[in-house]
Amino acid sequence: MQAKVPAHHCSQHESFDVIFERARSGDNGAMLQVLDLLQPEMERMACFIKMPREESIQEIKSQLIELIRKN
């Protein structure tokens, strides 16, 4: 899954790559930024999961956090 994130969404002109790397290294603030940036895509994907919408989004977020932290 690749998300196209316009640079203007990232605070202080940081690229998504920089924020993502900070999240991988344990920066919780950066993790929140990644989740915020990917929120529209997670909401779109949630409609394909046969669970209530909020539960689907929460599951996507938890799986994403786990993947980011592991790699």
Order of alpha helices (4+ residues) and beta strands (2+ residues): alpha-alpha-alpha
